[in-house]
Amino acid sequence: MISITAILKSKPEHLIEVKNMLTHLVTETRKEEACIRYDLHTSENVFILWEEWKDQPGLDLHNSQPYLQEFIKKTESLVSTPIQVYKTAQIL
């Protein structure tokens, strides 16, 4: 299993737009066969995606999906810092 944590910091004036785009992204991603978990968390203008994937080929397929590529492109001007993505391994 592969775990990913992605952190986005929306510009305050784009908070609702980013949230709506993330909601769409979550809905589409959860349909993917290799997706085990794709949860969205928030605190003020920070959004955190907590992801779990069956395997690397499934994650690679996700990363090539048009809706993900479109999301990344559209949010570049809506976030205050670049999106941070961490691929992690569970310790305990």
Secondary structure, DSSP 4 states (H G I P E B T S, - for coil): -EEEEEEEEB-GGGHHHHHHHHHHHHHHHTTSTTEEEEEEEEETTEEEEEEEES-HHHHHHHHT-HHHHHHHHHHTTTBSSPPEEEEE----
